Amino acid sequence: MQLKVINSFLAKTVLDDDVIGLTPLKAGQYPIKAIEDEQYEVVKSKARICYLTSHELEQVIKSRDAVIINV
């Protein structure tokens, strides 16, 4: 699956020392996959992985900031 971001928004990411932070997901397409506990993993780049809860993903889709594309 791909997450097509239409309008940029913030997603959670793990920074140095396992600190949770935020990173912008800018317009573009990113691989997305379901992981445990109603979480989704979005690969922003080789060095950065972002996480969205199912609720957060639902909200960005409802707001039309992103869509899911099945490939």
Summary of the structure (lengths in Angstrom):
residues: 71
radius of gyration: 11.4
end to end distance: 5.7
largest distance: 34.7
contacts: 182
relative contact order: 0.32
helix: 17%
strand: 58%
